[in-house]
């Protein structure tokens, strides 16, 4: 009977050698990766194809003549490495479903023996065992892995929202930095003229020296603020490129536009009840926490099912003393020393943790939306006041200009009015900047754009 054992072992070796997966090395070169990052460009035709395929973004001109928040967000979805990490996590979670669905392989064993009886000293035995899972364990494993996979997909969408939020914030900062630098240049020019007139009047003996000193100090401060603002333009430009996932040079020469930047929505369009409902129903972290809770429930069901032992069934064959012996064996673990109490207690505790996390996230969502809405309301009121102040000063400036044209006043009065208007314009610009940043925080609290018409819904966040 030795040939039978040999054939059994050869069959097992053959089946093991038929494994379908073959390992392939995938070496990583840091230098090549860095070169790829430096070579990224918004003119990349592959970016256009990805945008058309995954976001229905249609354009007849490429490269784009102007980039707005929508197109920059899509570029970030394509380039930003954080999304690559999230996509890899999704692939890992989906592979875990395949692992959970695997059925245990049967086992086979064969081996010779020897006994002292001279008639038939050789013994040969072959055993085959087929494991059978009981109590629906495989289904619970699959359910838990499926919920975790859904949670990872929601995490991918949440990562995409974080990327979009960073792009929006950096875009706002850059555009207002450019506006601030432009206003400071205008104000510096007006303040320079104002200082010249003051010095002329001082030399004529019309005013005292302290007024000249004050004008010179104001001019120096403005020039310092202008240099700082110009540096801020460069800094925010680099921050925007980083949020997208491209080198700073890739944004050079691009026209960046945001038509509604100076017109944040009125408070009447943001009722608190609607904000609360949108926050609770739309927040991705709430949906992810719910999937994690369901995964914890399935895991508890699995641990409870593990109280019931699996069964191993299989035929056996033996050759002894010239006789062929056939048998059918059943085997199982006897649950005498434990009934899986420890893992069940852990799974119950994990389900409780998941439930309290879900409740805590919902509470945070409501709190965040209340805080963001209150902050936006306060800043919007400041913006309205600054607009009113600018409107009044512009009216005074127009009156001073008419008086100068009619010969009823002097150039000094007009320049002073223009300087006051420029100062108020800077205050209004700062209020507009803060309003847009606050609006971004409100969108973060809802995890959706305030105006769905201005920003596309999340595309199919496919890999590049």
Backbone torsions as a table, in degrees:
resi	resn	phi	psi	omega
1	UNK	NA	3.8	179.1
2	UNK	-60.1	-40.3	179.7
3	UNK	-57.4	-33.8	179.4
4	UNK	-62.4	-47.2	179.6
5	UNK	-61.2	-41.0	180.0
6	UNK	-62.3	-43.7	-179.8
7	UNK	-65.4	-36.6	177.7
8	UNK	-63.2	-46.7	-179.7
9	UNK	-65.9	-39.7	177.3
10	UNK	-62.8	-37.6	178.2
11	UNK	-64.2	-41.5	178.8
12	UNK	-63.7	-42.6	178.7
13	UNK	-64.1	-39.8	-179.7
14	UNK	-63.8	-45.6	180.0
15	UNK	-63.0	-38.2	177.6
16	UNK	-66.3	-33.8	-179.9
17	UNK	-74.8	-12.1	179.1
18	UNK	-90.8	19.7	179.0
19	UNK	-57.2	129.1	-173.7
20	UNK	-71.6	-28.3	-176.0
21	UNK	-85.9	131.6	175.1
22	UNK	-118.6	129.1	-177.8
23	UNK	-68.9	136.6	174.5
24	UNK	-129.4	127.5	-179.7
25	UNK	-67.4	144.1	177.3
26	UNK	-132.5	76.0	-177.9
27	UNK	-66.1	148.9	-179.7
28	UNK	-115.0	130.6	178.2
29	UNK	-111.5	110.0	178.3
30	UNK	-56.0	-37.7	-179.8
31	UNK	-64.6	-42.0	179.6
32	UNK	-67.5	-39.1	177.7
33	UNK	-62.4	-43.9	179.5
34	UNK	-62.9	-40.1	178.9
35	UNK	-63.5	-38.5	177.2
36	UNK	-64.2	-37.8	178.0
37	UNK	-65.9	-43.4	-178.7
38	UNK	-67.3	-24.8	-176.6
39	UNK	-90.7	0.8	-179.9
40	UNK	-65.2	143.4	-176.3
41	UNK	-148.3	146.3	175.0
42	UNK	-72.3	-10.4	178.2
43	UNK	-89.1	0.7	-176.1
44	UNK	-58.7	121.0	178.6
45	UNK	-64.2	-26.5	176.5
46	UNK	-65.9	-32.4	175.8
47	UNK	-62.8	-44.0	178.5
48	UNK	-60.4	-45.2	-179.9
49	UNK	-61.8	-41.2	179.5
50	UNK	-64.4	-43.2	-180.0
51	UNK	-63.8	-40.2	179.6
52	UNK	-68.9	-38.5	-174.8
53	UNK	-76.2	-37.3	-170.8
54	UNK	-106.1	-15.3	-178.0
55	UNK	-132.2	9.7	-179.0
56	UNK	52.1	37.0	-179.7
57	UNK	-87.8	109.7	-177.1
58	UNK	-107.7	133.1	177.1
59	UNK	-147.3	140.5	179.3
60	UNK	-90.1	-9.6	-177.6
61	UNK	-123.7	131.7	174.6
62	UNK	-146.5	130.4	2.3
63	UNK	-64.4	155.7	-179.6
64	UNK	-63.6	143.7	177.6
65	UNK	-77.5	-28.1	179.0
66	UNK	-146.0	141.5	-179.8
67	UNK	-112.6	123.9	177.3
68	UNK	-110.2	-172.7	-177.1
69	UNK	-61.7	-39.2	-179.5
70	UNK	-60.5	-53.1	-175.2
71	UNK	-70.1	-36.0	176.9
72	UNK	-66.0	-35.9	177.2
73	UNK	-64.1	-42.4	178.0
74	UNK	-64.9	-39.0	176.4
75	UNK	-61.3	-39.1	178.0
76	UNK	-66.5	-38.3	176.3
77	UNK	-61.0	-29.3	-178.9
78	UNK	-82.9	-40.7	-171.0
79	UNK	-99.0	-30.3	-168.3
80	UNK	-64.3	126.5	-176.4
81	UNK	-68.4	-22.3	178.7
82	UNK	-60.4	-35.4	178.8
83	UNK	-71.9	-31.8	175.6
84	UNK	-62.1	-41.0	177.5
85	UNK	-63.4	-44.5	-179.7
86	UNK	-64.5	-38.5	177.7
87	UNK	-63.8	-40.3	178.5
88	UNK	-63.7	-37.5	177.5
89	UNK	-65.7	-36.4	176.5
90	UNK	-63.8	-45.4	178.8
91	UNK	-60.5	-39.0	178.8
92	UNK	-65.4	-42.2	-179.6
93	UNK	-67.0	-36.7	178.1
94	UNK	-69.5	-34.3	175.7
95	UNK	-65.2	-31.2	179.0
96	UNK	-64.9	-28.5	175.7
97	UNK	-64.6	-42.4	178.0
98	UNK	-61.7	-40.6	177.5
99	UNK	-63.3	-42.9	-178.8
100	UNK	-64.9	-29.5	-176.7
101	UNK	-83.8	-7.9	-178.1
102	UNK	-65.9	138.0	175.6
103	UNK	-94.7	145.5	179.8
104	UNK	-64.8	140.0	179.5
105	UNK	-76.3	149.2	173.3
106	UNK	-72.0	163.0	179.0
107	UNK	-121.5	150.6	177.1
108	UNK	-135.4	141.1	178.0
109	UNK	-139.7	145.4	179.2
110	UNK	-147.2	144.8	179.0
111	UNK	-170.5	145.5	178.7
112	UNK	-83.8	164.2	175.6
113	UNK	-143.9	177.6	-177.2
114	UNK	-147.4	139.9	174.0
115	UNK	-132.9	164.2	-171.5
116	UNK	-80.5	-9.5	-179.7
117	UNK	-63.8	126.8	-175.8
118	UNK	-71.9	-22.7	-177.3
119	UNK	-65.7	-43.5	-179.1
120	UNK	-146.4	81.0	-174.0
121	UNK	-71.1	-17.8	-174.4
122	UNK	-98.9	139.6	178.4
123	UNK	-123.8	139.0	176.9
124	UNK	-132.0	133.3	179.0
125	UNK	-131.8	140.2	175.8
126	UNK	-131.1	127.8	179.7
127	UNK	-125.5	137.8	177.0
128	UNK	-123.9	132.9	-177.4
129	UNK	-131.7	128.3	179.1
130	UNK	-113.0	111.5	179.4
131	UNK	-72.5	139.2	176.8
132	UNK	-124.8	116.4	178.0
133	UNK	-79.0	139.7	-177.7
134	UNK	-114.3	169.4	172.3
135	UNK	60.3	23.9	174.3
136	UNK	69.2	28.6	-176.8
137	UNK	-61.1	-42.6	-178.3
138	UNK	-61.4	-41.4	178.9
139	UNK	-62.7	-39.9	178.6
140	UNK	-67.4	-37.6	176.7
141	UNK	-62.3	-44.4	-179.9
142	UNK	-63.2	-42.8	-179.4
143	UNK	-61.8	-44.3	179.8
144	UNK	-63.3	-45.5	179.9
145	UNK	-65.4	-34.9	179.4
146	UNK	-66.4	-43.0	178.3
147	UNK	-64.3	-39.7	178.1
148	UNK	-67.2	-34.0	176.3
149	UNK	-65.7	-42.5	176.9
150	UNK	-62.7	-39.0	178.0
151	UNK	-62.9	-37.7	179.4
152	UNK	-69.0	-33.9	176.8
153	UNK	-68.1	-39.2	176.2
154	UNK	-65.7	-37.1	176.1
155	UNK	-62.5	-35.7	175.5
156	UNK	-61.9	-45.8	177.7
157	UNK	-64.0	-37.8	178.4
158	UNK	-65.8	-39.6	175.9
159	UNK	-62.7	-39.8	177.0
160	UNK	-61.6	-39.2	178.1
161	UNK	-65.2	-41.7	178.6
162	UNK	-60.6	-41.3	178.0
163	UNK	-62.8	-45.2	178.5
164	UNK	-61.4	-40.6	179.4
165	UNK	-62.9	-41.4	178.7
166	UNK	-65.4	-40.9	178.2
167	UNK	-62.3	-45.1	-179.3
168	UNK	-61.3	-47.8	-178.7
169	UNK	-61.9	-45.0	179.8
170	UNK	-66.7	-36.9	178.7
171	UNK	-64.6	-44.8	177.1
172	UNK	-59.6	-47.9	-179.0
173	UNK	-60.0	-42.0	-178.0
174	UNK	-66.8	-47.2	-178.1
175	UNK	-64.1	-39.7	178.9
176	UNK	-74.7	-28.5	174.3
177	UNK	-64.0	-40.8	176.8
178	UNK	-64.9	-43.0	179.0
179	UNK	-63.3	-41.8	-179.2
180	UNK	-64.1	-41.9	178.2
181	UNK	-62.9	-40.3	178.3
182	UNK	-64.4	-43.0	178.2
183	UNK	-64.5	-38.4	179.6
184	UNK	-66.9	-35.4	176.1
185	UNK	-63.3	-43.9	178.1
186	UNK	-63.5	-45.0	-179.4
187	UNK	-66.2	-36.4	178.4
188	UNK	-64.5	-38.8	177.9
189	UNK	-65.9	-43.5	179.3
190	UNK	-66.2	-40.9	-179.6
191	UNK	-66.4	-33.5	177.1
192	UNK	-64.5	-44.0	177.3
193	UNK	-63.5	-40.7	179.9
194	UNK	-62.1	-44.0	179.2
195	UNK	-64.0	-37.7	179.0
196	UNK	-63.9	-42.5	179.4
197	UNK	-65.2	-41.2	178.9
198	UNK	-60.0	-45.3	-179.6
199	UNK	-65.5	-37.9	177.3
200	UNK	-62.5	-43.8	179.8
201	UNK	-68.7	-32.3	177.1
202	UNK	-66.1	-43.0	179.0
203	UNK	-65.3	-26.4	177.6
204	UNK	-84.2	-1.6	177.5
205	UNK	80.3	18.1	-176.1
206	UNK	-87.5	-24.7	-178.7
207	UNK	-135.1	167.6	-178.4
208	UNK	-88.8	164.6	-178.6
209	UNK	-61.7	-38.4	-178.8
210	UNK	-55.4	-33.6	178.9
211	UNK	-67.2	-36.5	177.2
212	UNK	-66.2	-44.2	180.0
213	UNK	-60.8	-42.9	179.3
214	UNK	-62.4	-42.4	179.9
215	UNK	-64.5	-40.2	178.9
216	UNK	-66.4	-41.0	178.6
217	UNK	-63.2	-42.9	178.2
218	UNK	-61.7	-39.5	179.4
219	UNK	-66.3	-42.9	178.0
220	UNK	-62.3	-42.9	179.3
221	UNK	-62.7	-39.8	178.8
222	UNK	-64.4	-41.5	179.9
223	UNK	-65.2	-38.4	176.1
224	UNK	-65.6	-41.4	178.6
225	UNK	-64.7	-35.8	178.5
226	UNK	-65.6	-42.9	178.4
227	UNK	-61.9	-42.2	179.1
228	UNK	-64.2	-39.6	-180.0
229	UNK	-66.0	-39.0	177.7
230	UNK	-64.8	-38.9	174.8
231	UNK	-65.2	-35.4	178.9
232	UNK	-66.4	-32.6	176.4
233	UNK	-60.5	-46.0	179.5
234	UNK	-64.9	-40.2	-178.9
235	UNK	-65.2	-45.8	-179.3
236	UNK	-70.0	-30.0	175.4
237	UNK	-62.2	-45.6	178.4
238	UNK	-66.3	-37.3	179.6
239	UNK	-65.4	-38.4	178.3
240	UNK	-65.5	-43.6	177.9
241	UNK	-61.2	-40.8	179.4
242	UNK	-64.7	-40.3	179.4
243	UNK	-63.8	-33.4	178.6
244	UNK	-76.0	-33.9	-177.4
245	UNK	100.8	28.2	-179.6
246	UNK	-127.5	160.6	176.3
247	UNK	-68.9	156.4	-177.9
248	UNK	-56.2	-37.9	-177.5
249	UNK	-65.1	-22.7	-178.5
250	UNK	-68.8	-18.1	177.8
251	UNK	-92.4	-10.6	-178.3
252	UNK	-61.2	134.2	177.2
253	UNK	79.7	-0.4	179.7
254	UNK	-86.6	139.7	176.5
255	UNK	-87.5	117.2	-178.2
256	UNK	-107.0	126.8	-173.2
257	UNK	-131.2	148.2	173.4
258	UNK	-153.2	97.0	-170.8
259	UNK	-68.2	-29.8	-177.0
260	UNK	-99.5	16.8	-175.2
261	UNK	-60.5	-39.6	-176.0
262	UNK	-88.2	6.7	-175.9
263	UNK	-132.3	71.3	176.4
264	UNK	-65.2	154.8	-174.8
265	UNK	-65.5	149.8	177.8
266	UNK	-71.6	151.8	-178.9
267	UNK	-61.5	-29.2	-178.6
268	UNK	-62.7	-24.1	-179.8
269	UNK	-86.3	2.9	-177.4
270	UNK	-127.0	65.2	179.3
271	UNK	-65.7	141.7	-174.2
272	UNK	-63.1	-36.9	-178.3
273	UNK	-64.6	-42.3	178.4
274	UNK	-64.5	-38.4	178.9
275	UNK	-62.7	-44.4	-179.7
276	UNK	-62.5	-46.0	-178.8
277	UNK	-63.2	-42.1	179.8
278	UNK	-65.3	-37.2	-179.2
279	UNK	-66.3	-48.3	-176.1
280	UNK	-67.7	-38.1	-175.3
281	UNK	-84.6	-26.7	-170.5
282	UNK	-102.4	-21.6	-173.4
283	UNK	-58.9	128.2	-177.8
284	UNK	-69.2	-34.3	-179.2
285	UNK	-68.0	-28.1	174.1
286	UNK	-66.7	-45.4	179.2
287	UNK	-63.8	-39.0	179.4
288	UNK	-66.4	-42.6	179.0
289	UNK	-63.0	-34.8	178.1
290	UNK	-65.7	-42.0	177.4
291	UNK	-65.2	-37.5	178.1
292	UNK	-66.6	-35.0	176.2
293	UNK	-65.3	-43.5	179.0
294	UNK	-64.3	-36.0	176.8
295	UNK	-64.5	-39.4	177.7
296	UNK	-65.0	-36.7	177.3
297	UNK	-63.9	-45.3	179.7
298	UNK	-63.8	-36.4	178.2
299	UNK	-65.9	-37.4	176.5
300	UNK	-64.5	-41.2	176.5
301	UNK	-60.8	-39.6	178.9
302	UNK	-63.8	-45.0	-179.3
303	UNK	-65.0	-35.3	176.6
304	UNK	-67.2	-37.5	179.4
305	UNK	-68.3	-26.4	179.8
306	UNK	-69.7	-7.3	171.9
307	UNK	-64.6	-26.0	-177.4
308	UNK	-97.5	119.5	-174.1
309	UNK	-69.9	151.4	174.0
310	UNK	-76.2	165.2	-178.5
311	UNK	-118.1	136.9	173.2
312	UNK	-111.1	125.4	-178.1
313	UNK	-127.4	141.0	179.2
314	UNK	-179.7	150.7	177.6
315	UNK	-80.3	157.6	175.8
316	UNK	-131.7	152.6	180.0
317	UNK	-135.7	139.4	177.0
318	UNK	-144.1	147.0	175.9
319	UNK	-119.7	122.0	-176.3
320	UNK	-149.7	125.9	176.3
321	UNK	54.7	38.7	177.7
322	UNK	82.3	3.3	-179.8
323	UNK	-107.8	145.2	174.3
324	UNK	-100.2	121.5	-175.7
325	UNK	-112.7	124.1	176.6
326	UNK	-111.8	142.0	-178.6
327	UNK	-146.2	158.6	174.3
328	UNK	-123.8	119.6	-173.0
329	UNK	-112.4	141.1	170.3
330	UNK	-121.1	134.3	178.6
331	UNK	-140.7	153.2	179.8
332	UNK	-162.0	160.6	176.0
333	UNK	-81.8	134.6	177.5
334	UNK	-87.7	117.0	-179.6
335	UNK	-79.1	67.9	-177.4
336	UNK	-98.4	-38.3	-174.6
337	UNK	-91.2	-22.3	173.8
338	UNK	-158.3	157.0	176.8
339	UNK	-119.4	39.0	178.1
340	UNK	61.0	30.9	-176.2
341	UNK	-62.3	-40.2	-177.3
342	UNK	-62.7	-55.0	177.7
343	UNK	-59.5	-33.9	177.8
344	UNK	-65.3	-42.7	178.7
345	UNK	-63.5	-39.8	178.0
346	UNK	-64.1	-43.0	-179.5
347	UNK	-64.8	-38.5	176.7
348	UNK	-63.5	-41.9	179.2
349	UNK	-65.6	-38.8	178.8
350	UNK	-66.3	-37.3	176.5
351	UNK	-65.5	-39.0	177.9
352	UNK	-65.2	-41.2	177.0
353	UNK	-60.6	-45.4	-179.7
354	UNK	-62.0	-38.5	178.5
355	UNK	-66.8	-42.9	178.8
356	UNK	-68.4	-32.8	176.1
357	UNK	-65.1	-40.3	177.4
358	UNK	-61.1	-45.3	178.8
359	UNK	-64.0	-41.6	-179.7
360	UNK	-64.4	-39.4	179.6
361	UNK	-65.9	-42.6	178.0
362	UNK	-61.6	-40.9	177.9
363	UNK	-63.4	-42.1	178.6
364	UNK	-64.6	-37.6	179.2
365	UNK	-59.8	-48.4	-179.7
366	UNK	-63.6	-42.9	179.4
367	UNK	-63.2	-44.0	-179.4
368	UNK	-63.2	-41.4	-179.2
369	UNK	-67.4	-40.1	176.7
370	UNK	-61.0	-47.3	-178.0
371	UNK	-64.0	-44.6	-178.4
372	UNK	-65.5	-40.2	179.8
373	UNK	-67.3	-41.3	178.2
374	UNK	-64.4	-40.2	178.8
375	UNK	-65.3	-41.6	179.1
376	UNK	-65.8	-39.4	178.7
377	UNK	-61.1	-42.9	-179.8
378	UNK	-65.4	-44.1	-178.8
379	UNK	-70.1	-35.7	178.7
380	UNK	-65.4	-36.7	176.1
381	UNK	-63.7	-40.4	176.5
382	UNK	-63.3	-39.6	178.5
383	UNK	-63.6	-43.9	178.9
384	UNK	-61.5	-40.7	178.6
385	UNK	-64.7	-41.6	179.8
386	UNK	-67.4	-35.0	176.3
387	UNK	-64.3	-41.4	178.9
388	UNK	-63.6	-41.3	179.6
389	UNK	-63.5	-44.0	178.5
390	UNK	-62.9	-41.0	-179.5
391	UNK	-61.1	-42.3	179.0
392	UNK	-65.2	-43.3	-179.0
393	UNK	-68.0	-35.3	176.1
394	UNK	-65.1	-37.1	176.2
395	UNK	-63.9	-43.8	177.2
396	UNK	-62.9	-37.0	179.1
397	UNK	-65.4	-40.5	178.4
398	UNK	-65.0	-37.7	178.4
399	UNK	-65.2	-43.4	179.3
400	UNK	-62.9	-37.1	179.5
401	UNK	-66.5	-41.2	178.0
402	UNK	-65.4	-39.5	178.6
403	UNK	-64.7	-37.5	178.0
404	UNK	-65.6	-40.1	-179.6
405	UNK	-67.7	-29.2	178.6
406	UNK	-90.3	-0.4	177.7
407	UNK	80.9	14.9	-177.0
408	UNK	-93.4	-4.8	177.2
409	UNK	-148.9	-179.2	-176.4
410	UNK	-113.4	170.6	-178.0
411	UNK	-61.6	-32.7	-178.6
412	UNK	-56.3	-40.7	-178.8
413	UNK	-64.5	-40.4	180.0
414	UNK	-67.2	-44.9	179.8
415	UNK	-61.4	-42.5	179.4
416	UNK	-61.9	-39.6	178.4
417	UNK	-65.9	-38.8	179.2
418	UNK	-66.5	-39.1	178.0
419	UNK	-63.1	-44.5	178.6
420	UNK	-62.3	-41.0	178.3
421	UNK	-64.0	-40.8	179.1
422	UNK	-62.9	-39.6	177.5
423	UNK	-63.2	-43.0	179.2
424	UNK	-66.6	-35.3	177.4
425	UNK	-62.8	-38.7	177.2
426	UNK	-64.2	-39.2	177.8
427	UNK	-65.3	-40.9	178.2
428	UNK	-66.0	-41.0	179.4
429	UNK	-62.4	-40.9	178.3
430	UNK	-64.6	-39.3	178.4
431	UNK	-65.6	-39.1	177.2
432	UNK	-64.5	-40.5	178.0
433	UNK	-60.9	-48.9	-179.7
434	UNK	-64.6	-34.4	178.3
435	UNK	-65.1	-41.7	179.1
436	UNK	-68.0	-39.0	176.4
437	UNK	-65.0	-41.2	178.5
438	UNK	-65.2	-38.0	176.5
439	UNK	-63.1	-36.4	175.6
440	UNK	-63.2	-39.3	176.8
441	UNK	-65.0	-36.4	177.4
442	UNK	-66.3	-40.7	176.0
443	UNK	-63.3	-38.0	177.1
444	UNK	-63.1	-37.0	178.2
445	UNK	-64.9	-32.1	178.9
446	UNK	-91.8	-22.5	-172.9
447	UNK	55.6	45.1	170.7
448	UNK	-161.9	153.5	178.1
449	UNK	-63.6	145.1	176.2
450	UNK	-63.5	-42.0	178.2
451	UNK	-112.5	100.8	-177.1
452	UNK	-60.4	-18.5	-178.9
453	UNK	-76.2	-16.7	-176.1
454	UNK	-97.1	-17.6	-179.5
455	UNK	-133.6	130.9	-176.3
456	UNK	-68.1	154.6	172.7
457	UNK	-64.4	162.0	-179.1
458	UNK	-58.1	130.5	176.7
459	UNK	-75.7	176.1	169.5
460	UNK	-67.2	107.1	-168.3
461	UNK	-79.9	67.0	-177.6
462	UNK	-78.3	155.8	176.6
463	UNK	-69.6	163.0	178.8
464	UNK	-73.4	NA	NA
